[in-house]
Amino acid sequence: MAFRLTIYTLIFIAANSAVYGQNNSSNSTAAGGGPSSAQNGISTMFLLKCHGVLMTLAWLLLAPCAILYNLEWSSIHSLFGFIAFLLTIFQPISALFRCHPDSSARVVFNGLHAFTGYIGWLCALISICIACVHFGLFANTSAATVLIIVFLVLLGIVALIMQIVAIQKGHQQQQEQHGTGCIGQSQLFVILALICCAIAVSISLLIIFA
C-alpha cells in the first residue's frame, strides 16, 4: 500500500509539474487581484494540497514499516540511504513549485528547500558512517573510524566558514538596501544549518562508538 501511494505521488507530480510550470508566471494573480487557476480549471493550490496529502500518507505508511521490519545495521543503512535518495529527487522537483522572488511566500519555499536539503545531507552522512564502521569493508576498522571522524570535523569547519561568509554577505546587502542591520534570511538559515550539523555529528559519533 505504501509503495503504491509513493508511485501514485510520483506520477501525480510528473503529470502536473509541467502544467504548473507553464502557468507559474501567469497564474500568480488574476485579473481581479485574486488567485487564479490553471488553464484546465484546476487550482494550483489544489494540486499542491493533493500532492502534500499523497506524499504524507506514503511517508506515514512507508517509513514505520521500513523501520520496524528489520533493525539490523544493514536495514538502517538502507533506510537512511533511501530517504537521502528521495530527498535528492525532491530538491529539483520542488524548484518547479517555487514562487516569485518578490512573493511573501518565498521565505517558506526557501526554508523548506533548505530544511529538506539539510535532512537529506544528514541521512546520507548517517548511511555513510554505518557502512564505514559496521560493514567490515575496510582492512582496519579503527582507521576507518578515525577517517570518518576527521571527515566530520572538516565538514563541520567548512560548513561553518561558508555560513559565516553568507551571513557577512547578507548583512552587507541588507545595509546597502535598507541602511539597517536587520537580520536577513542567511542569518536565519545559519541556525538551521548549525543545528543539522550538530545533530549529524552527534548521531554519527553515536553510531561509530555504539
C-alpha positions, 0 to 999 in steps of 0.5 A, a space after each residue: 500500500 505504501 509503495 503504491 501511494 509513493 508511485 501514485 505521488 510520483 506520477 501525480 507530480 510528473 503529470 502536473 509539474 509541467 502544467 504548473 510550470 507553464 502557468 507559474 508566471 501567469 497564474 500568480 494573480 488574476 485579473 481581479 487581484 485574486 488567485 487564479 487557476 490553471 488553464 484546465 480549471 484546476 487550482 494550483 493550490 489544489 494540486 499542491 494540497 493533493 500532492 502534500 496529502 499523497 506524499 504524507 500518507 506514503 511517508 506515514 505508511 512507508 517509513 514505520 514499516 521500513 523501520 520496524 521490519 528489520 533493525 539490523 545495521 544493514 536495514 538502517 543503512 538502507 533506510 537512511 540511504 533511501 530517504 537521502 535518495 528521495 530527498 535528492 529527487 525532491 530538491 529539483 522537483 520542488 524548484 518547479 513549485 517555487 514562487 516569485 522572488 518578490 512573493 511573501 511566500 518565498 521565505 517558506 519555499 526557501 526554508 523548506 528547500 533548505 530544511 529538506 536539503 539539510 535532512 537529506 545531507 544528514 541521512 546520507 552522512 548517517 548511511 555513510 558512517 554505518 557502512 564505514 564502521 559496521 560493514 567490515 569493508 575496510 582492512 582496519 576498522 579503527 582507521 576507518 573510524 578515525 577517517 570518518 571522524 576527521 571527515 566530520 570535523 572538516 565538514 563541520 569547519 567548512 560548513 561553518 566558514 561558508 555560513 559565516 561568509 553568507 551571513 557577512 554577505 547578507 548583512 552587507 546587502 541588507 545595509 546597502 538596501 535598507 541602511 539597517 542591520 536587520 537580520 536577513 534570511 542567511 542569518 536565519 538559515 545559519 541556525 538551521 544549518 548549525 543545528 543539522 550539523 550538530 545533530 549529524 555529528 552527534 548521531 554519527 559519533 553515536 553510531 561509530 562508538 555504539 
